[in-house]
């Protein structure tokens, strides 16, 4: 019996136009009505995930920033894992060649949640994010001077090739035991996100921590995802389900596969494995 369903947002819950299919919305609320806890587990920070959460007319838990923060359906912080500022400083120092795509993310009420050294508002891959988050973004030069408190993460973005180079650089650093690296790739768009988080912090580790706190066994947890940063979450669940549009690294795992995000694969998986429909 599934008692907790963990659902990634982008590429999983939302379709390729970043819309919430009605079938997904209805299936999630049907699961909640049946007594199942639903958690949206995303690389987005809380206020960036909030517009999606607000589309659901039923209470859901939010595990955001790739596992760094857990918020209740009421929006209260239940768990928080921050990156030590000296570790963030070391990462910025080592990754100076990638500074144009770097940002610091903080757990703050509104202003200054996202800090860039400078923003290119015309960049085709970054403009959409910057516009949607304009009210939360500030520019601070140099970026290191914004480290007045422990951040949630250091975030980088750029083309897939350069970001893979960055990941190799970060994982080879002597200080690498002090942080975790989460990668999200969109090869067809040549765009990648690299998040540097507290050591041991992943979607999977926090899902496991939350499930234990809520009293759920591993076999009572189902997870749905599509990208590389979902790997640990899927591995942590007793029932991992991969989207039909998932990256090859997930599809090759032999896990259950549902329909794509454009075909309401989340609804199909909930109907099949949770509601018995």
RAVENWO-V643172 format. One record per residue. PHI is phi in radians with two decimals (* if undefined). OMEGA is omega in radians with two decimals (999 if undefined). D_LAST is the distance of its C-alpha to the last C-alpha in Angstrom with 1 decimal. Layout:
{{PHI/OMEGA/D_LAST} {PHI/OMEGA/D_LAST}}
//
This chain:
{{*/3.12/13.9} {-1.49/3.14/13.9} {-1.98/3.13/16.2} {-2.43/3.08/17.4} {-2.00/-3.14/15.9} {-1.85/-3.00/18.9} {-2.23/2.98/18.8} {-1.14/-3.12/21.8} {-1.66/-3.02/22.9} {-1.30/-3.11/25.0} {1.49/-3.10/23.5} {-2.22/3.12/20.1} {-1.21/-3.12/19.0} {-1.58/3.10/21.6} {-1.40/-3.05/22.1} {-1.25/3.04/25.4} {-1.77/-3.14/27.1} {1.05/3.05/26.2} {-1.90/3.10/24.0} {-1.60/3.09/20.7} {-1.06/3.13/18.1} {-1.01/-3.12/16.7} {-1.10/3.10/13.1} {-1.13/3.12/13.9} {-1.01/-3.08/15.6} {-1.17/-3.13/13.0} {-1.19/3.11/10.3} {-1.08/-3.13/13.2} {-1.19/3.06/14.2} {-1.15/3.09/11.0} {-1.14/3.11/11.3} {-1.08/3.11/15.0} {-1.08/3.14/14.6} {-1.48/3.08/12.7} {1.66/-3.14/15.8} {-1.60/3.04/15.0} {-1.43/3.08/18.0} {-2.00/3.09/17.6} {-2.12/2.97/20.7} {-1.52/-3.03/21.9} {-2.06/-2.90/24.1} {-2.47/3.00/26.6} {-1.36/3.11/30.1} {-1.14/2.98/30.9} {-1.32/-2.95/33.0} {-1.03/-3.07/31.8} {-1.21/3.06/33.5} {-1.41/3.08/32.3} {-1.45/-3.02/28.7} {-0.98/3.11/29.2} {-1.03/3.10/28.7} {-1.30/3.11/25.2} {-0.98/-3.09/24.4} {-1.20/3.08/25.9} {-1.35/-3.11/23.4} {-1.70/-3.12/20.6} {-1.45/3.12/21.1} {-2.57/-3.05/19.9} {-1.30/3.08/21.8} {-2.34/3.04/21.4} {-1.45/3.12/23.8} {-2.08/3.01/25.8} {-1.87/-2.92/27.1} {-2.05/3.13/29.5} {0.91/3.11/32.4} {0.95/3.05/30.8} {1.78/-3.08/30.6} {-1.27/-3.07/34.0} {-2.31/2.99/32.8} {-2.12/3.10/30.1} {-2.05/3.09/29.8} {-1.30/3.06/28.1} {-1.00/3.11/26.2} {-1.47/3.13/29.7} {1.60/3.12/31.2} {-1.40/3.14/33.3} {-1.35/-3.12/34.1} {-1.82/3.10/32.8} {-2.45/3.13/33.7} {-2.61/3.11/36.2} {-2.22/-3.08/37.6} {-1.81/3.10/40.5} {-1.54/3.13/42.6} {-1.07/-3.02/46.2} {-1.10/3.11/48.4} {-1.21/3.05/50.9} {-1.23/3.08/48.1} {-1.04/3.11/47.1} {-1.06/-3.14/50.8} {-1.10/3.12/51.1} {-1.15/3.12/48.1} {-1.08/3.12/49.6} {-1.11/-3.08/52.9} {-1.25/-3.05/51.6} {-1.85/-3.08/49.5} {-1.05/-3.14/52.2} {-1.21/-3.10/51.8} {-1.92/-3.01/48.3} {-1.08/-3.07/49.5} {-1.16/3.12/48.7} {-1.97/-3.07/45.0} {-1.79/3.06/45.0} {-2.59/2.99/44.0} {-1.84/-3.14/43.9} {-1.97/-3.10/40.9} {-2.07/3.06/41.7} {-1.59/-3.09/39.9} {-2.21/-3.10/41.8} {-1.03/-3.12/41.1} {-2.61/-3.07/41.6} {-1.03/3.06/44.7} {1.38/3.04/45.3} {-1.12/-3.11/41.8} {-2.10/-3.09/42.2} {-2.11/3.01/45.7} {-1.87/3.00/46.9} {-1.25/3.02/50.5} {-2.71/-3.09/50.4} {-2.11/2.99/47.8} {-1.63/-3.05/48.1} {-1.21/-3.12/46.5} {-1.75/-3.09/46.9} {-1.11/-3.03/45.0} {-1.09/-3.11/42.2} {-1.55/-3.05/39.7} {-1.98/-3.04/40.6} {-1.05/-3.10/41.4} {-1.06/3.12/37.9} {-1.08/-3.11/37.3} {-1.08/-3.14/40.8} {-1.17/-3.11/40.4} {-1.22/-3.08/37.1} {-2.01/-3.03/38.6} {-0.91/-3.06/42.2} {-1.22/-3.11/42.5} {-1.79/-2.99/41.7} {-1.70/2.95/43.9} {-2.29/3.07/47.6} {-1.93/3.13/50.0} {-2.34/-3.11/52.2} {-2.24/0.05/54.9} {-1.40/-3.06/55.1} {-1.05/-3.11/51.5} {-1.02/-3.10/52.6} {-1.21/3.08/54.4} {-1.41/-3.09/51.0} {-1.41/3.10/50.3} {-1.57/3.09/51.6} {-2.69/3.11/48.6} {-1.17/3.09/45.9} {-1.48/2.95/43.3} {-1.24/-3.04/39.6} {-2.89/2.86/40.1} {-1.81/-3.09/42.2} {-2.00/3.04/40.3} {-2.14/3.01/41.4} {-2.54/-3.14/40.3} {2.96/3.11/41.7} {-1.13/-3.07/41.4} {-1.03/-3.12/39.5} {-1.05/3.10/42.7} {-1.02/-3.14/44.6} {-1.21/3.03/41.7} {-1.14/3.05/41.4} {-1.10/3.10/45.1} {-1.09/3.14/44.7} {-1.05/3.10/42.1} {-1.05/3.13/44.5} {-1.08/-3.10/47.3} {-1.11/-3.08/45.4} {-1.25/3.11/44.3} {-1.61/-3.11/47.9} {-1.20/3.05/49.4} {-1.01/-3.12/51.1} {-1.48/-3.04/49.3} {-1.04/3.05/45.8} {-1.09/-3.11/45.0} {-1.54/3.14/45.2} {-2.65/3.06/42.1} {-1.99/-3.14/38.7} {-2.13/3.07/37.9} {-1.97/-3.07/34.5} {-2.12/3.02/34.3} {-2.21/-3.09/32.1} {-2.06/2.99/33.0} {-2.15/-3.01/32.5} {-1.06/-3.10/34.5} {-1.15/3.09/34.1} {-1.79/-3.05/35.6} {0.86/-3.12/38.1} {-2.46/-3.10/37.2} {-2.46/3.05/36.5} {-2.03/3.08/36.3} {-2.17/-3.12/37.8} {-1.94/3.07/37.5} {-1.77/-2.97/39.9} {-2.13/3.06/38.6} {-1.00/-3.14/39.9} {-0.93/3.10/40.2} {1.42/-3.09/37.0} {-1.57/3.04/34.9} {-2.46/3.01/31.7} {-0.98/-3.09/28.1} {-1.22/-3.12/27.4} {-1.13/3.14/30.3} {-1.29/3.05/29.5} {-1.05/3.11/25.8} {-1.10/3.13/27.1} {-1.09/-3.12/29.6} {-1.19/3.13/27.3} {-1.05/3.13/24.7} {-1.11/3.14/27.7} {-1.10/-3.13/29.1} {-1.46/3.11/25.9} {1.52/3.13/25.8} {-1.74/3.00/22.8} {-1.41/-3.12/23.2} {-1.01/-3.11/22.6} {-1.29/3.09/19.8} {-1.76/-3.08/17.9} {-2.01/3.00/18.2} {-1.98/3.11/16.1} {-2.25/3.11/18.1} {-2.21/3.14/17.7} {-2.76/-3.06/20.9} {-2.38/-2.97/23.0} {-2.24/-3.01/26.7} {-1.07/-3.13/29.4} {-1.29/3.07/29.4} {-1.64/-3.02/25.8} {-1.00/-3.10/26.9} {-1.14/3.10/27.9} {-1.12/3.13/24.8} {-1.12/-3.13/22.6} {-1.18/-3.12/25.0} {-1.38/-3.07/24.9} {-1.51/3.05/21.2} {-1.17/3.12/20.0} {-2.21/3.07/17.0} {-1.46/3.13/18.5} {-2.24/-3.07/16.5} {-1.79/3.11/18.9} {-1.22/3.13/18.6} {-1.10/3.11/19.5} {-1.65/-3.05/22.6} {-1.16/3.07/23.7} {-1.18/-3.10/27.3} {-0.94/-3.10/28.4} {-1.05/3.08/29.2} {-1.57/-3.12/25.5} {-1.10/-3.12/24.2} {-1.38/-3.04/26.9} {-1.36/-3.11/25.6} {1.43/3.10/23.2} {-1.38/3.08/20.3} {-1.06/-3.13/16.7} {-2.09/3.07/16.7} {-1.89/3.13/14.2} {-1.17/-3.12/15.3} {-1.28/3.10/18.4} {-1.16/3.09/19.0} {-1.40/3.11/20.1} {-2.03/3.08/16.7} {0.96/3.14/14.6} {-1.06/3.09/13.8} {-1.12/3.12/13.2} {-1.09/3.14/10.3} {-1.08/-3.12/8.8} {-1.18/3.10/9.7} {-1.12/3.12/8.4} {-1.08/-3.07/4.8} {-1.33/-2.96/5.7} {-1.78/-3.06/8.2} {-1.93/-3.05/8.1} {-1.66/-3.14/5.4} {1.15/-3.11/3.8} {-1.45/999/0.0}}
//
